[in-house]
């Protein structure tokens, strides 16, 4: 019998409470403190004046019924666990009770062990989850460590990253700070290993003989979207800019109310993992060098003025034409609530097209705001908080309205993104001229000074199918959680950018991103 159990105080309300004395004695012997009431009015008075941990409530009582008592309890204390005990299995009674947010219900006659199990389930769940999760991760720790140390193929890194995301979300819920810190160290180790893997293998993926080449940004429509259209399916591609796998995992339970996955996979965003490169490559079906060569009017280099993603619809139309596809295409980019509302209002018009592409920019805007606005930095100061903001946005967004409407119409959805982001922490010094690109996770320029051991350098951009702004242009990429900073006013900029979410470089979070085909339930 522990001191934790002794402090637990329960109110059991039943008009036949005298018949339940064996149950009361059983729970008292287990260390619980039990108060009783024989009617709803007395129960409400007791709850108003006493701090109970859990309520056992009979549904069928004379005078104030169990449901009526429950409604009054919820006004006094909306979160206290209430276990409803009933003689009836009538569906309408259960629906009413569940709708009033009961924590559990039991059908009479109940035995003491049933009551004890329900109490433990409602009061000890978090403690039990913490213990079980911690134990499970401890068992997995060595296995995962071995996989990180031995991974030599991209597919292995995908599996490692999926496991890391799973354990991050599980340990986050378990509320075990010590074990979560152990996990963060293992995740950091994995990040360093993945960075080494990309440095050693990325350029080889552009060889015709590449054996371990993952699905890259330019192949998304050809490999995953066009085959669905060829089967005479209407397809909506919903691209949420800057969506990470862990963020997708927290959105999935909401989406799964309406859709079920038929192909839940990942793909590898090209370098730089920035919208200008990764998303243009996706829509064009080409690497950036080929876009610039074939459609110079549709490409702007980093050092050129102007928005870099204004031609996505035209690039996709050109890809359709190259592939000999004649689908009716609708492209929409949503960058504010008004545009989202307009999209919902005009939903019926979208059904006239074979392929509808909707780009949602909220998470990318949130990432930039995390850097520029102190309030957002406070709200999204950790990966956990960042996920929470993304979830809150989605729950109240017009995008969820679109998902509901599409489900009703039986439309296939492909959920994806262009790249992810990572919270940066470690500054790396770089010197460049005025024409050097400003991104913190990669630099492109002709007069860069840096330590090649600290970055992934591509001295011949054409080897990575990247355009050159100048004949001597070089690309360098930050690794894992590093960010690139100029020596001028170094301490100021380090303090300003540290712990912000950035993209453009090499990390699992930025490069290994979701690609999920779903059909309505």
SVG drawing of the C-alpha trace seen along z (x, -y; Angstrom):
<svg xmlns="http://www.w3.org/2000/svg" viewBox="-38 -43 76 52">
<polyline fill="none" stroke="black" stroke-width="0.4" points="0.0,0.0 1.6,-3.2 1.3,-6.8 0.1,-7.8 -2.9,-5.4 -3.8,-6.7 -4.2,-10.2 -6.8,-9.1 -10.3,-10.2 -13.4,-8.7 -17.1,-9.5 -19.5,-6.6 -23.1,-7.7 -25.8,-5.0 -29.3,-4.9 -28.5,-1.3 -25.2,-2.1 -25.8,0.2 -25.8,3.2 -22.3,2.2 -20.5,2.4 -18.3,5.4 -17.1,3.3 -16.4,0.3 -14.4,2.4 -12.5,4.0 -11.4,0.5 -10.6,-0.8 -8.4,2.3 -6.6,1.2 -5.9,-2.1 -8.5,-4.3 -10.5,-6.9 -14.3,-6.4 -17.1,-8.8 -20.7,-7.8 -23.9,-9.5 -27.4,-8.0 -28.7,-10.6 -27.6,-13.2 -28.3,-16.3 -26.1,-15.1 -23.4,-14.1 -23.4,-17.5 -23.1,-19.2 -20.2,-16.9 -18.4,-17.6 -18.8,-21.3 -17.1,-21.2 -14.5,-18.4 -11.6,-17.7 -12.3,-14.2 -10.1,-12.4 -12.8,-10.2 -16.6,-9.8 -18.5,-6.5 -22.1,-7.4 -25.2,-5.2 -27.2,-6.1 -30.6,-4.9 -31.4,-6.9 -34.8,-8.4 -35.1,-12.1 -32.0,-13.5 -31.0,-10.9 -27.4,-9.9 -27.3,-11.9 -28.8,-15.0 -26.3,-14.6 -23.5,-14.2 -24.4,-17.5 -24.3,-19.3 -20.9,-17.7 -19.5,-19.0 -20.5,-22.6 -18.6,-22.3 -15.6,-20.3 -15.4,-19.7 -12.3,-17.4 -12.8,-15.1 -13.1,-11.4 -16.7,-10.0 -17.4,-6.3 -21.1,-5.7 -22.6,-2.5 -25.9,-1.4 -28.3,1.5 -29.3,0.6 -27.5,1.2 -29.9,-1.0 -27.9,-2.8 -29.5,-6.2 -28.5,-6.2 -24.9,-5.3 -24.7,-7.9 -26.0,-10.6 -23.5,-9.5 -20.6,-9.4 -21.6,-12.7 -21.5,-14.2 -17.9,-13.1 -17.8,-10.2 -14.5,-8.5 -15.8,-4.9 -19.0,-3.0 -19.8,0.4 -22.9,2.6 -24.4,3.9 -23.9,6.2 -20.2,5.2 -17.6,7.0 -14.8,5.4 -12.1,6.1 -14.0,4.4 -14.3,1.3 -10.6,1.5 -9.6,1.8 -11.7,-1.2 -10.2,-3.3 -6.6,-2.3 -7.4,-2.9 -8.6,-6.4 -6.2,-7.5 -3.0,-5.6 -3.0,-5.6 -0.3,-8.3 1.9,-6.6 1.5,-3.2 2.1,-4.7 5.2,-6.4 6.6,-3.1 5.6,-1.0 6.9,-3.5 10.2,-4.0 10.7,-0.2 9.9,0.3 12.3,-2.4 15.1,-1.0 14.6,2.3 14.7,0.7 17.6,-1.6 20.4,0.8 18.7,2.1 18.2,-1.4 21.7,-2.3 23.1,0.6 20.9,-0.3 22.2,-3.9 25.8,-2.7 25.5,-0.2 23.1,-2.0 24.6,-2.2 21.5,-2.5 18.9,-5.3 16.0,-2.8 17.6,-2.0 17.7,-5.7 14.0,-6.0 13.3,-3.2 15.5,-4.7 13.8,-8.1 10.3,-6.5 11.3,-4.8 12.8,-8.0 9.6,-9.9 7.6,-7.2 9.6,-7.2 9.8,-11.0 6.0,-11.2 5.7,-8.3 8.3,-9.6 6.8,-13.1 3.5,-11.7 5.1,-9.6 6.5,-12.7 9.8,-11.1 12.3,-13.9 15.3,-11.7 14.5,-9.2 13.5,-11.9 17.0,-13.4 18.5,-10.0 16.4,-9.9 17.5,-13.4 21.1,-12.3 20.4,-9.2 18.5,-11.3 21.4,-13.7 23.7,-10.7 21.4,-9.6 21.4,-13.1 25.2,-13.1 25.2,-9.7 22.6,-10.7 24.6,-13.8 27.7,-11.6 25.6,-9.3 24.4,-12.2 27.9,-13.6 29.1,-10.3 26.2,-9.2 24.1,-12.2 26.0,-12.9 26.0,-9.2 22.2,-9.2 22.5,-11.1 24.4,-8.4 22.6,-6.0 24.1,-3.1 22.8,-4.3 21.4,-1.2 20.1,-2.9 18.5,-6.0 15.5,-7.1 12.4,-8.7 13.4,-12.4 11.4,-15.5 11.2,-15.5 9.6,-12.1 6.6,-12.7 4.0,-13.4 5.3,-10.8 5.6,-8.0 2.7,-8.7 0.1,-11.0 -0.1,-10.3 -0.8,-6.6 -3.9,-7.4 -5.1,-9.7 -4.5,-7.1 -6.9,-4.9 -9.6,-7.6 -9.5,-8.8 -10.0,-12.4 -7.0,-13.4 -6.4,-16.2 -2.7,-16.8 -2.5,-18.7 1.0,-20.0 1.6,-21.5 4.7,-23.5 7.5,-22.6 5.6,-19.7 7.8,-17.2 7.0,-13.6 6.4,-14.2 3.9,-16.9 2.2,-14.6 1.9,-12.0 0.0,-14.4 -2.3,-15.5 -3.0,-12.0 -5.5,-11.0 -7.8,-13.9 -7.5,-13.1 -8.1,-9.4 -11.6,-10.1 -12.3,-10.8 -9.6,-9.0 -7.6,-5.8 -4.1,-5.5 -3.5,-3.2 0.2,-4.1 1.9,-5.7 5.5,-6.3 8.3,-8.9 10.4,-10.6 13.7,-12.5 13.7,-16.2 16.5,-17.4 19.2,-19.8 18.8,-22.6 15.8,-21.6 14.3,-25.0 11.0,-25.9 12.7,-27.5 14.5,-24.3 12.5,-21.4 9.0,-22.5 9.9,-23.8 11.6,-20.5 8.5,-18.6 6.1,-20.6 8.5,-20.6 9.4,-17.0 13.0,-18.2 16.1,-19.0 16.8,-22.8 19.6,-22.8 17.3,-21.4 14.5,-23.8 16.9,-26.7 18.2,-25.3 14.8,-24.4 12.8,-27.2 15.1,-30.1 12.2,-32.5 10.7,-30.5 13.8,-30.3 15.5,-32.9 18.8,-32.2 19.4,-33.1 21.1,-36.3 18.4,-37.6 15.5,-39.8 12.0,-38.5 9.8,-35.8 11.2,-32.3 7.9,-30.3 5.5,-32.2 5.6,-29.7 4.6,-26.4 1.4,-26.0 3.1,-26.6 5.9,-24.2 3.4,-21.5 1.5,-22.1 4.8,-21.7 5.4,-18.4 2.0,-17.2 2.7,-18.0 6.1,-16.3 4.4,-13.1 1.7,-13.3 -1.0,-13.8 -4.1,-15.9 -5.7,-16.2 -7.7,-19.2 -5.5,-21.0 -6.5,-23.4 -3.7,-25.0 -4.4,-26.9 -2.0,-28.5 -3.3,-29.4 -1.3,-31.9 -4.0,-33.5 -7.4,-32.7 -9.4,-34.6 -8.0,-32.5 -8.8,-29.3 -12.4,-30.5 -12.8,-31.3 -11.6,-27.8 -14.2,-26.2 -16.9,-28.5 -16.0,-27.5 -15.5,-23.8 -18.1,-22.5 -16.1,-24.1 -13.0,-22.1 -14.8,-18.9 -14.8,-19.9 -11.0,-19.1 -9.1,-15.8 -6.2,-17.1 -6.4,-19.7 -3.2,-20.9 -3.6,-22.9 -0.4,-24.4 -0.9,-25.5 1.8,-27.8 0.9,-28.1 3.7,-25.9 6.3,-27.7 5.0,-31.0 5.0,-29.8 8.7,-28.7 9.7,-32.2 7.6,-33.9 9.4,-31.8 12.6,-33.5 11.2,-37.0 8.6,-37.4 9.5,-37.1 5.9,-36.0 5.9,-33.1 9.4,-32.1 8.0,-31.9 5.0,-29.8 7.1,-27.5 10.2,-27.3 10.6,-23.5 9.7,-20.7 6.8,-19.8 5.4,-23.3 5.9,-23.5 3.9,-20.4 1.2,-21.7 0.8,-24.9 0.6,-23.0 -2.1,-20.7 -4.1,-23.7 -3.9,-25.4 -5.1,-22.3 -8.0,-21.7 -9.4,-25.1 -8.3,-25.5 -10.3,-25.6 -8.0,-22.8 -9.8,-20.4 -13.1,-21.6 -11.8,-20.7 -10.8,-17.2 -14.3,-16.6 -15.9,-17.8 -13.5,-15.6 -14.3,-12.6 -18.1,-13.1 -17.4,-13.1 -15.2,-10.0 -12.1,-11.8 -8.5,-10.4 -6.1,-12.7 -2.3,-12.7 -0.8,-14.5 2.7,-15.6 5.2,-18.5 8.3,-19.9 10.7,-19.7 10.8,-19.9 12.7,-22.0 15.0,-21.6 15.6,-23.5 19.1,-24.8 21.5,-25.2 25.2,-25.1 26.7,-28.1 29.2,-27.5 31.2,-30.4 31.2,-31.3 32.6,-34.2 30.9,-35.3 30.5,-38.4 27.3,-40.4 26.0,-38.1 26.1,-35.0 22.6,-33.6 21.1,-34.5 19.7,-31.2 21.1,-29.9 21.2,-26.2 22.9,-26.6 25.0,-29.1 25.6,-29.6 28.3,-32.0 31.7,-32.2 33.8,-33.6 32.9,-31.5 35.4,-30.9 34.6,-28.0 35.9,-24.9 35.1,-22.0 35.0,-19.6 32.0,-21.4 29.7,-21.5 28.8,-19.4 30.4,-21.2 29.4,-20.8 32.1,-22.5 30.6,-21.4 26.9,-22.3 26.1,-20.5 27.1,-17.2 24.0,-17.8 21.9,-19.1 22.0,-22.6 22.2,-25.8 25.2,-28.1 24.7,-31.8 28.4,-32.2 31.0,-30.0 32.8,-29.5 29.6,-29.2 29.8,-26.7 27.1,-25.3 27.7,-24.5 25.1,-22.9 24.8,-22.9 24.7,-19.5 22.3,-18.2 21.4,-21.2 24.1,-23.6 23.4,-27.0 25.7,-29.2 26.7,-32.6 29.0,-35.4 31.7,-36.5 30.4,-40.2 28.4,-40.8 28.7,-37.1 27.4,-36.9 24.3,-39.0 23.2,-36.7 24.0,-33.5 21.7,-34.6 19.1,-35.7 18.9,-32.5 19.7,-29.8 16.7,-27.6 14.8,-28.8 13.4,-26.4 15.2,-26.6 15.4,-24.6 17.7,-24.3 20.3,-21.9 20.9,-18.3 19.0,-16.6 16.4,-13.8 13.8,-16.4 14.3,-18.4 15.0,-15.6 12.9,-12.6 9.3,-13.8 5.8,-12.3 4.0,-11.3 0.7,-9.6 -2.1,-8.5 -5.5,-8.3 -9.0,-7.2 -12.2,-8.1 -13.5,-5.8"/>
</svg>
